[in-house]
């Protein structure tokens, strides 16, 4: 099988459509808040270690215009 036949075979396989994920994750165990952005052409995770209340920090992030469409998840 040559390279072009392999390409045709690969692109002929049905691929799953990636589901968009925008989360603010509160981890009480590690005392951190993570912001996860996983969309079609972009993936980014940032970790925050606030000195104040984790839930309050997460809510303040969500109230920010940039993160208004993110869901908050507690772990």
ABEGO torsion letter per residue (X at the ends): XBAAAAAAAAAABBBBBBBBBBBBBBBAAAGBBBBBBBBAABBBBBBBBBABBAAAAAAAAAABAAAAABBBBBX
